[in-house]
Amino acid sequence: MPVLLVSNATTRLEADLAALGVLPGRSFDAVVNSARVGAAKPDPRIYRLAAERAGVPVTRCLFVDDTEANVTAARGLGMTGLHYRRVAELREALAAVVQMAAKPDSEPGRHSDEG
């Protein structure tokens, strides 16, 4: 399954990632950088573009972010969203995504990080 980095960053992002050894193809499949695409989170265009680059409908995407407003915007488009606060929650969400990927006919449910 494709993994994309969606970031509200500057045009230096790609060079900074390369300097750290965090490269597309190794750590993730693609970068959607707001400075390059002309839309920043929580603008719906950046989420749609990320799904398009991943080659999947938005309803098949898990969006993880540490800013609740960004997660809310992704959910508004039909993505499963996780407001990242603890690694255990991320592990649980990823396990659910892997399980859903094994069932291509099913649609993912929205992950709720509240109660």
VEXLO-378889 format. One record per residue: x, y, z of N, C-alpha, C in turn; residue number from 1. Coordinates in nm, 3 decimals, decimal comma. Atoms other than C-alpha are relative to their C-alpha. Layout:
X | Y | Z | X | Y | Z | X | Y | Z | NUM
...
***
This chain:
0,084 | -0,116 | 0,000 | 0,000 | 0,000 | 0,000 | 0,089 | 0,123 | 0,000 | 1
-0,083 | -0,121 | 0,009 | 0,133 | 0,345 | -0,085 | -0,004 | 0,082 | 0,129 | 2
-0,013 | -0,090 | -0,114 | 0,255 | 0,578 | 0,187 | 0,053 | 0,133 | -0,053 | 3
-0,039 | -0,133 | 0,046 | 0,275 | 0,952 | 0,119 | 0,025 | 0,090 | 0,118 | 4
-0,026 | -0,105 | -0,097 | 0,419 | 1,239 | 0,317 | -0,068 | 0,125 | -0,051 | 5
0,071 | -0,123 | 0,035 | 0,184 | 1,539 | 0,307 | 0,045 | 0,104 | 0,101 | 6
-0,059 | -0,097 | -0,092 | 0,350 | 1,847 | 0,450 | -0,025 | 0,143 | -0,044 | 7
0,002 | -0,144 | 0,021 | 0,294 | 2,219 | 0,484 | 0,143 | 0,048 | 0,025 | 8
-0,142 | -0,030 | -0,016 | 0,661 | 2,288 | 0,422 | 0,044 | 0,105 | -0,102 | 9
-0,059 | -0,094 | 0,094 | 0,891 | 2,514 | 0,230 | 0,057 | -0,077 | -0,119 | 10
-0,062 | 0,064 | 0,117 | 1,061 | 2,445 | -0,102 | 0,129 | -0,072 | 0,037 | 11
-0,120 | 0,071 | -0,045 | 1,357 | 2,317 | 0,102 | -0,029 | -0,140 | 0,051 | 12
0,037 | 0,129 | -0,060 | 1,164 | 2,011 | 0,224 | 0,073 | -0,117 | -0,064 | 13
-0,059 | 0,116 | 0,068 | 1,291 | 1,767 | -0,038 | 0,150 | -0,009 | 0,027 | 14
-0,144 | -0,001 | -0,028 | 1,654 | 1,872 | 0,014 | 0,028 | -0,037 | 0,146 | 15
-0,016 | 0,033 | -0,142 | 1,615 | 1,852 | 0,392 | -0,021 | -0,149 | 0,025 | 16
0,023 | 0,144 | -0,014 | 1,468 | 1,502 | 0,368 | 0,116 | -0,081 | -0,056 | 17
-0,114 | 0,071 | 0,061 | 1,748 | 1,390 | 0,135 | 0,122 | 0,007 | 0,091 | 18
-0,115 | -0,016 | -0,090 | 2,011 | 1,529 | 0,375 | -0,011 | -0,092 | 0,121 | 19
0,023 | 0,090 | -0,114 | 1,854 | 1,319 | 0,650 | -0,006 | -0,147 | -0,040 | 20
0,010 | 0,137 | 0,049 | 1,843 | 1,009 | 0,430 | -0,142 | -0,051 | -0,001 | 21
0,142 | 0,037 | 0,003 | 1,462 | 1,010 | 0,435 | -0,047 | 0,025 | -0,143 | 22
0,021 | -0,015 | 0,143 | 1,395 | 0,946 | 0,069 | -0,125 | -0,072 | -0,050 | 23
0,110 | 0,073 | 0,066 | 1,093 | 0,862 | -0,144 | 0,053 | -0,131 | -0,056 | 24
-0,041 | 0,132 | 0,046 | 1,106 | 0,497 | -0,235 | 0,057 | -0,086 | 0,112 | 25
-0,053 | 0,073 | -0,116 | 1,268 | 0,403 | 0,096 | -0,092 | 0,018 | 0,120 | 26
0,081 | -0,029 | -0,118 | 1,069 | 0,575 | 0,370 | -0,147 | 0,016 | -0,032 | 27
0,137 | -0,023 | 0,047 | 0,756 | 0,656 | 0,169 | 0,003 | 0,004 | -0,151 | 28
0,008 | 0,008 | 0,145 | 0,635 | 0,654 | -0,189 | 0,005 | 0,135 | -0,071 | 29
0,003 | -0,131 | 0,065 | 0,586 | 1,025 | -0,261 | -0,016 | 0,108 | 0,105 | 30
0,017 | -0,118 | -0,084 | 0,586 | 1,374 | -0,113 | -0,103 | 0,090 | -0,067 | 31
0,092 | -0,105 | 0,044 | 0,297 | 1,618 | -0,142 | 0,033 | 0,119 | 0,088 | 32
-0,052 | -0,115 | -0,072 | 0,457 | 1,945 | -0,039 | -0,084 | 0,123 | -0,036 | 33
0,088 | -0,115 | 0,024 | 0,224 | 2,244 | 0,001 | 0,071 | 0,112 | -0,076 | 34
-0,074 | -0,105 | 0,070 | 0,497 | 2,480 | -0,123 | 0,013 | -0,030 | -0,149 | 35
-0,012 | 0,039 | 0,141 | 0,507 | 2,287 | -0,451 | -0,135 | -0,014 | -0,069 | 36
0,130 | 0,029 | 0,064 | 0,137 | 2,213 | -0,509 | -0,100 | 0,114 | 0,011 | 37
0,087 | -0,117 | -0,007 | -0,019 | 2,547 | -0,414 | -0,123 | -0,015 | 0,088 | 38
0,109 | 0,018 | -0,096 | -0,251 | 2,416 | -0,142 | 0,062 | -0,056 | 0,127 | 39
-0,054 | 0,044 | -0,128 | -0,184 | 2,363 | 0,227 | -0,111 | -0,058 | 0,086 | 40
0,095 | 0,054 | -0,095 | -0,353 | 2,156 | 0,493 | -0,056 | 0,115 | 0,082 | 41
0,109 | 0,094 | 0,021 | -0,644 | 2,187 | 0,577 | -0,080 | 0,020 | -0,130 | 42
0,070 | -0,018 | 0,128 | -0,736 | 2,286 | 0,218 | -0,030 | -0,137 | -0,061 | 43
0,037 | 0,131 | 0,055 | -0,928 | 1,990 | 0,066 | 0,081 | -0,040 | -0,124 | 44
-0,075 | 0,033 | 0,123 | -0,722 | 2,013 | -0,255 | 0,124 | -0,082 | 0,028 | 45
-0,124 | 0,074 | -0,027 | -0,407 | 1,882 | -0,088 | -0,029 | -0,146 | 0,034 | 46
0,038 | 0,137 | -0,033 | -0,587 | 1,573 | 0,044 | -0,040 | -0,076 | -0,127 | 47
0,039 | 0,064 | 0,126 | -0,743 | 1,501 | -0,295 | 0,122 | -0,031 | -0,086 | 48
-0,122 | 0,022 | 0,077 | -0,404 | 1,540 | -0,462 | 0,080 | -0,117 | 0,056 | 49
-0,072 | 0,112 | -0,062 | -0,244 | 1,302 | -0,213 | -0,064 | -0,133 | -0,037 | 50
0,069 | 0,124 | 0,037 | -0,510 | 1,039 | -0,280 | 0,024 | -0,033 | -0,147 | 51
-0,024 | 0,021 | 0,144 | -0,468 | 1,087 | -0,655 | 0,141 | -0,055 | -0,023 | 52
-0,138 | 0,047 | 0,016 | -0,090 | 1,044 | -0,628 | 0,019 | -0,140 | 0,056 | 53
-0,006 | 0,135 | -0,055 | -0,144 | 0,734 | -0,417 | -0,073 | -0,099 | -0,089 | 54
0,074 | 0,086 | 0,091 | -0,375 | 0,601 | -0,686 | -0,120 | -0,068 | 0,064 | 55
0,115 | 0,058 | -0,069 | -0,667 | 0,539 | -0,452 | -0,105 | 0,108 | 0,025 | 56
0,103 | -0,098 | -0,036 | -1,001 | 0,705 | -0,376 | 0,023 | 0,050 | 0,143 | 57
-0,020 | -0,055 | -0,135 | -1,005 | 0,931 | -0,070 | -0,058 | -0,091 | 0,108 | 58
0,063 | 0,089 | -0,099 | -1,230 | 0,679 | 0,105 | 0,088 | -0,119 | 0,037 | 59
-0,094 | 0,110 | -0,031 | -0,940 | 0,430 | 0,101 | 0,128 | 0,051 | 0,065 | 60
-0,120 | -0,061 | -0,058 | -0,695 | 0,668 | 0,272 | -0,011 | 0,012 | 0,151 | 61
-0,015 | -0,031 | -0,141 | -0,578 | 0,689 | 0,630 | 0,087 | 0,124 | 0,008 | 62
-0,075 | -0,124 | -0,017 | -0,466 | 1,042 | 0,714 | 0,034 | 0,014 | 0,147 | 63
-0,047 | -0,012 | -0,137 | -0,256 | 1,089 | 1,029 | 0,069 | 0,136 | 0,013 | 64
-0,061 | -0,132 | -0,020 | -0,165 | 1,432 | 1,165 | -0,009 | 0,034 | 0,147 | 65
0,002 | -0,042 | -0,140 | -0,085 | 1,593 | 1,497 | -0,085 | 0,125 | 0,021 | 66
0,088 | -0,117 | -0,010 | -0,318 | 1,888 | 1,422 | -0,143 | -0,043 | -0,028 | 67
0,137 | 0,049 | 0,011 | -0,684 | 1,811 | 1,482 | -0,076 | 0,062 | -0,118 | 68
0,070 | -0,065 | 0,111 | -0,808 | 2,066 | 1,224 | 0,033 | -0,067 | -0,134 | 69
-0,039 | 0,069 | 0,123 | -0,613 | 1,885 | 0,951 | -0,070 | -0,135 | -0,012 | 70
0,068 | 0,130 | -0,002 | -0,762 | 1,551 | 1,052 | -0,149 | 0,019 | -0,028 | 71
0,142 | -0,029 | 0,022 | -1,112 | 1,699 | 1,062 | -0,026 | 0,029 | -0,148 | 72
0,017 | -0,030 | 0,143 | -1,067 | 1,833 | 0,708 | 0,010 | -0,126 | -0,084 | 73
-0,013 | 0,125 | 0,074 | -0,950 | 1,494 | 0,581 | -0,123 | -0,088 | 0,018 | 74
0,122 | 0,077 | -0,026 | -1,245 | 1,322 | 0,745 | -0,118 | 0,056 | -0,078 | 75
0,107 | -0,064 | 0,074 | -1,475 | 1,574 | 0,578 | -0,006 | -0,043 | -0,146 | 76
-0,006 | 0,051 | 0,138 | -1,362 | 1,434 | 0,242 | -0,026 | -0,150 | -0,007 | 77
0,025 | 0,144 | -0,002 | -1,426 | 1,075 | 0,350 | 0,121 | -0,084 | 0,035 | 78
-0,118 | 0,075 | -0,043 | -1,075 | 0,979 | 0,459 | -0,021 | -0,050 | 0,142 | 79
-0,010 | 0,040 | -0,139 | -1,019 | 0,782 | 0,775 | 0,106 | 0,091 | 0,060 | 80
-0,094 | -0,095 | -0,059 | -0,846 | 1,024 | 1,010 | 0,040 | -0,038 | 0,140 | 81
-0,051 | 0,024 | -0,135 | -0,630 | 0,984 | 1,316 | 0,074 | 0,124 | 0,047 | 82
-0,071 | -0,110 | -0,064 | -0,534 | 1,277 | 1,535 | 0,109 | -0,063 | 0,085 | 83
-0,112 | 0,069 | -0,064 | -0,189 | 1,154 | 1,636 | 0,034 | 0,065 | 0,133 | 84
-0,043 | -0,042 | -0,133 | -0,114 | 1,176 | 2,005 | 0,090 | -0,104 | 0,066 | 85
-0,078 | 0,109 | -0,061 | 0,026 | 0,836 | 2,102 | 0,031 | -0,106 | -0,105 | 86
-0,042 | 0,100 | 0,098 | 0,216 | 0,572 | 1,909 | -0,092 | -0,122 | 0,003 | 87
0,089 | 0,116 | -0,009 | -0,019 | 0,299 | 2,036 | -0,123 | 0,020 | -0,088 | 88
0,115 | -0,029 | 0,087 | -0,311 | 0,470 | 1,857 | 0,037 | -0,015 | -0,147 | 89
-0,046 | 0,014 | 0,138 | -0,109 | 0,485 | 1,538 | 0,015 | -0,147 | -0,036 | 90
-0,014 | 0,143 | 0,026 | -0,022 | 0,116 | 1,563 | -0,136 | -0,066 | -0,022 | 91
0,135 | 0,056 | 0,012 | -0,390 | 0,031 | 1,610 | -0,062 | 0,039 | -0,134 | 92
0,056 | -0,047 | 0,127 | -0,495 | 0,243 | 1,311 | 0,067 | -0,068 | -0,118 | 93
-0,072 | 0,066 | 0,109 | -0,225 | 0,093 | 1,089 | -0,038 | -0,147 | -0,010 | 94
0,042 | 0,141 | 0,002 | -0,324 | -0,260 | 1,190 | -0,136 | -0,012 | -0,068 | 95
0,132 | 0,003 | 0,063 | -0,682 | -0,182 | 1,087 | 0,010 | 0,023 | -0,150 | 96
-0,019 | -0,026 | 0,143 | -0,563 | -0,043 | 0,751 | 0,055 | -0,124 | -0,069 | 97
-0,057 | 0,122 | 0,059 | -0,354 | -0,354 | 0,684 | -0,107 | -0,107 | -0,011 | 98
0,108 | 0,099 | 0,003 | -0,651 | -0,572 | 0,772 | -0,100 | 0,034 | -0,111 | 99
0,093 | -0,042 | 0,106 | -0,878 | -0,369 | 0,539 | 0,061 | -0,023 | -0,138 | 100
-0,066 | 0,020 | 0,129 | -0,622 | -0,391 | 0,258 | -0,007 | -0,146 | -0,043 | 101
0,011 | 0,143 | 0,031 | -0,649 | -0,768 | 0,280 | -0,139 | -0,036 | -0,049 | 102
0,138 | 0,020 | 0,043 | -1,021 | -0,732 | 0,203 | -0,034 | 0,107 | -0,103 | 103
0,016 | -0,106 | 0,100 | -1,035 | -0,536 | -0,126 | -0,144 | 0,043 | -0,027 | 104
0,139 | -0,036 | 0,026 | -1,417 | -0,538 | -0,147 | -0,062 | 0,085 | 0,111 | 105
0,059 | -0,074 | -0,111 | -1,469 | -0,366 | 0,187 | 0,050 | 0,144 | 0,000 | 106
-0,035 | -0,141 | -0,015 | -1,465 | 0,005 | 0,257 | 0,045 | 0,024 | 0,143 | 107
-0,046 | -0,027 | -0,137 | -1,271 | 0,137 | 0,554 | -0,101 | 0,084 | 0,076 | 108
0,083 | -0,085 | -0,086 | -1,464 | 0,280 | 0,845 | 0,082 | 0,116 | 0,048 | 109
-0,072 | -0,114 | -0,052 | -1,374 | 0,607 | 0,994 | 0,052 | -0,034 | 0,138 | 110
-0,061 | 0,026 | -0,129 | -1,133 | 0,568 | 1,282 | -0,032 | 0,116 | 0,091 | 111
0,032 | -0,104 | -0,097 | -1,249 | 0,758 | 1,583 | 0,105 | -0,002 | 0,109 | 112
-0,098 | -0,007 | -0,107 | -0,988 | 0,879 | 1,827 | -0,061 | 0,058 | 0,126 | 113
0,069 | -0,049 | -0,118 | -1,252 | 0,991 | 2,073 | -0,076 | -0,115 | 0,064 | 114
0,068 | 0,095 | -0,083 | -1,386 | 0,772 | 2,353 | -0,048 | -0,116 | -0,063 | 115
***
